[in-house]
């Protein structure tokens, strides 16, 4: 893999951090970083980020054809919203993001 595409891959894997920036990026990013930090050293290496992206890709590729269509991408994002939006109001609050840190995000 070329260096540029590796950097883009890592950036995409960490894309949720930018999404979480709306309401408390530091608290919201901890669960994702902990999830990606497979060796537990407190940092996410490029290989760990790529592994996280591969896992997200496989989950989004519902028909298993090796491609994520627009519909599959939208479905994956809506599933994420549903997971984070614990009160179902269509919005993600800071409290909902922080609470995800303690519920269902262990290694």
Order of alpha helices (4+ residues) and beta strands (2+ residues): alpha-alpha-alpha-alpha-alpha-alpha
